Amino acid sequence: MAAPTVAAPQDDLTIPAGFTVSYFATDLGKVRLMAVHPTTGVLFASVTNQDRIIALPDANKDGKADKKVVFADGIKQAHGLVWRGDDLYVAGTDRVVRLRDANHDLKPDGAAQQIADLPGGGGHFTRTVRIGPDDKLYVSIGSSCNVCVERNKERAAIIRMNLDGSGRTLHATGLRNAVGITFDTAGNLWATNNGRDWLGNELPPECLYKVTQGGFYGWPYAYGNRVADPDFGASCRECVAKTIPPAWEFPAHTAPLGLNFYSGTRWPAEFQGDLFIAFHGSWNSSYKKGYNVWRVDFQGGKPVRATEFLKGFLRGRSDVWARPVDIITGADGQMYLTDDFGGRIFRIAR
């Protein structure tokens, strides 16, 4: 892949003064989630519809990927990625595997080692994996349907396990589709969640949650701040009552996915510790909305304000040219944003 030579269309994008947006890599396919190698700083990404993991080195540090290297193939609907040392954990739709690259040659040292099986497929088939401060794997698994009572308790949930797959437990439930999960510097787990469809243009809200062990977050019985679901709320009023409300609400059907606390040193101090969320955009709405990045200002470990940080991927009311999926702080202290619509990764720099 030749390094891209054109800047992103700045005239179409609105971002705070002092920031620039450029193409880090293009022609990637439906690129989804990312992870940065902790030693080399190389950016890795999943291309879920190709069952593939790619590496995108930038050896000359010019803010553009030098090449695209296929790191691994054949992991069914590979999606979530997280490094621990030289081990890359990958969450596919039906399993978590581990790949090692001890010599940093962008080639696995052997075959993928299966860590755990997962309930696969369904209406929400992607899986996201993170490693917590307790050195355990956290895996989010979406629901199989729009709204229903799941037979498999691990669906619409976040599960936790040891790094070898043992000690598997339910960590949190009632999360319809928590594609984005991340930890803050204090070790708290945060998740975005996509609400149900077919309640009109303005319901239900999309939500950001602070996730606690054993917490129940409402689906399918409730949404938002303990609002009873019209289809299932009456069947379990105690479920509605015990629902943990969101830490923040966003407009319905905007589809918040990846989220990342800014952890670099290149941006001004006012951005340190703030949360950035990629919004994939609407489909179950009579008009298009989302397709942007929001900044959530955190103070004292709590969100106090949310504003659009980057917008313009939706031109007018209907012309979509990019759909944000994941956002991450790179080794260079800048932020990177995937777009599975145009097959690109943007670099957001200050």
N, C-alpha and C positions, 0 to 999 in steps of 0.2 A: 504494500500500500504506500503510495507516494504521500509524503507529508503535505497536508493542505497548505495552500499558499494564500488563500483569501480570508479576510476577516469576516466575522459574522456581520450580518446586515444591521449595523448600529442604528440606522435610521428607523428601523422597525422596533427597536427595543428601548424600553425605559428602565433605567437603573440609577441609583444615587450617583451624584457627581463624584468624579474621581475614580470610578470603576470602568473597566473595559471588559468586553465579552468577545472572545475569539474562538475559532474552531481548534480544538486540540487534536481531534481525529474525526475522520469522515468515512463513509462507505463501510460501516461496521455491521449492518444488519440490524435486527431488533435488539439493540443493546439495552441492558436492564440495570443490574446492580453492580457495584464496584467495591474493590478493596485495595489498599495500598500495602505493598510489602514493607514490613517494619524496618528492614535493614537497607534494602536497595532503593526504596522509594518508588519502585515501578508500579504503575497503575494496572490492575487486572479488572476485567469486566466479564459479565456473563452475556451471552447471546442466546437467549432462552429458546427461540424457535429453531436454532441450529444445534441444540444440545452441546453447546461449546463454551469454553473459557478462553479468553484471549488476553495477552499481555501487550502493553503499549509503552515501551521504554522511551524515555526522552533523554538520551545520553548527553546531548549537547546543551540541555536545559534552556532551549529557546521557546518553550511553551507550546511545542507541537510534537506529537508522537513521531518518532523516527520510522517506525514500522509497526505492522500488526503481526504478532506471533501467536499462532494457535497453540495454547498451552495444553489443553485437554479437549477431547471429543467424546461423544457417546454417553454423557451423563444426561439422562432423560429430563428435558426441560430444566436444565441447570439454571439456577437463579441466585440464591443467596450465597455470599462469599465472606469469609473471615479468615485472617491469618493469625496463627500463634507460632511465633518463631518462623521456622521454614516450612511449617505445615499449613496447607490451605484446606480449610473445611468448606465443602460445597454442598448446598442443599438443592437437590433436584426434587421433582414433584413427589417421588416415592421413596427417597432415601437420602441419607447424609453420608458423604464419602470424604476421605482425607487423601490429599496428594502432597508429596514432599518434594522440595527442590533445594537440597542442602548446598549445592554448588552454584546456585543462582544462574544457571544457564538457560532458564526459561523453558526447561523440559522436566517433566516429572521423573523422579528417580526410580519409579516402578509403577506398577498398576495401582489404580485407585483402590483404597482399602475401605470397605463398607463399615460405617460406624453404627448406623441404625436404619431400619426401615421406617417409612412414613405412610400414612394414608394418602394415596395418590389421586390425581385427577380431580374431577368434580368441577363445579362452576367456577371455583377459585382454585387454580391448580399450582400457583407459584408458592414457594417456600422461602422464608428468610431465616438466616442463622446469624447469631452473635455469640460472643464469649463474654460472660459477665465477670465482674471483679472477684467472684467466688470461683473462677476458673472452671465454670460449667457452660455447656452449650445451651442456648435458648433458641428455640425454633418456633416460628409462627406458622400456623396452618389455617388457611381460610375455610369458610363454610363450603359445603357441596352445592348449596342452593341460594336463592335470593333470601327466602325466609322460611324456616322449617325447624323442627326439633330433630337434631342430629342423633343418629344411633351411635355413632362413634364419638365419644366424649373428647377426643383429641382434635376434632374439627372445631373451627371457630374458637381457637384457643392458642395459647403459648405453652409449649412443653419445655421441660428442663431435664438435662441429663449430664452425666460425666463425659469427659472428653473421649472416652472409649465406648460410649453408648449405654453404659450401665447406669443404674440408679434413676431410671426414667420416671418423672412425675408430671402431673398437671401443675402448671404454675399459675395460669390465669385463664378464665373462660368468659364467654359472652362477647368475644371480639369477632365480628362477622368476617372481616378481612383486614388483618393488621399487617399489611405489606411492609410497612416501615417500622423497625424497632431499633433502638439505640440506647446507650447508657450515657448519663451525664458524669461529670468529674467526681461527684459524690457517690456514684455507684447506683443511682436510681435508674430504673428501666422506664423508657417512654415509648409510646406506640401511636402511630396514626391508625385510623380505622375508617373504612368505607361503609357508610350506612346503606340500608336496604333501598331497593328501587320501587317504583310505581306508587309513590305517595304524592305525586305532583312535583312541580318545579322547585319548591322551596323546602321540602321535607324529605327525609330527616336531615339534620345537620351532619356534616362530616366532623370528626372529633379527634382531638389529641388527648391521650390518657397518660397519667402517671400510673404505671402498672405495679401492683403489689402482689406478693405471694398469696394465693388463695382468693384474689379479687375476682368479682363477677361484674361484667360491664354491660349487661343488659340483653344482648341479642339472644333469642328472637323475641323476647317478651317486652323489651323496652328500648328506647333510644334517647339520646341526649340526656337531659336532667330528669331522669325517671319518668319519661313520657311513655304511657302504655302503648304498645304496638296495636294497631287496630285489628290485626288478625290473631295475635297470640297473647296479648296483654291480659285479657280477662281470664285466661286459662291458668295463670300463675301470678296472682297479685302479690304474693310474697317475693316472687322473683323481681317484679318491678320495684318493690320497696327496698330490696337489698342491692339494687344496681348502684355501682360507684359512678357518680357523675363525671363528665369529662373535665379536664383542666382547661380546655379551650374548645370553642366551637367555630366551625368555618361554614361557608355557604354549601348548601346541599348539592350533591352530584359533581363536585369539583375534583374528587378523587385524590386526596393526599396520599402519596406513596413514600418515597425515601425521605429521611430526615437526618440531620447532622448538626451537632453542636460545633460551632466554629472553634477550632483548637490550634490555629496557626498563630504566627506572630507578625504577619505582613499587613494585616488590616488594623485600623485604629482600635484603641482600647474599648471604645463604645460597643464594638461588635464581639468582644471576647465573651465566650460562654452563651451567646445567643443561639437560638435554634433556627435552622433554615429547613424549609419543607418544600419538596417538589410536588406540584399539583398536575396530575396527568390530564385532567379535563373531563368534561361531561359527555355522556351519551344518553342518559335517561332524563333528558330535559328538552323542552321545546325550543330552547335557545342555548347556545354554547357559552360555557363559562369555565373558569379555571385556566389551565395552560400557562402557568406562571410559577413563581417561587415566592413564598412568604417568609418574612423574618419575624420570629417571635422573641420579643425582648424578655429576658429572664432577670429577675431581681430577687435575691434571697432564695433561690432555688425554685421560684414560681414564675409562670408566665404572667406578665402584666400588660402587655400590648402586642398586637399583631398587625403588621402592615405588609402590603405588597412590596417586595424587594426588586423583583425582575419580572417584567411583563412585556408583551408584544408578540408572543408566539401565536396569538389569535389576532388576525388583521380584520378589523371591522367586527361583524357579528357572526361570520361563518367561515372565514378563510384561515384554517389551521395549518401552520407549516412546521410546528414542532410540538412534541408531547413530552414534557419532563417526567422522568422516572425516579432517578436517584441523584443525591447530592452528597459530596464528600469533601473533606479537607485533604488536599494533596500534600506530598512531602515538601513542596516548595512554599507552603503556607497560603496558597490560593485555593479556590474551590472549583470543583468539577461537577458537571451536570450532564446526565445522559438523556438522550432523546431517542425513543424507540420508534418514532414515526419517520424521522429522517435518517436514522442510523448514524448519529453523531454524538460526540462528547464536546461540550462547550467548556471553556476555561474562563472563569470569572476572576479577574485580577484587580489588584489595587496597587 
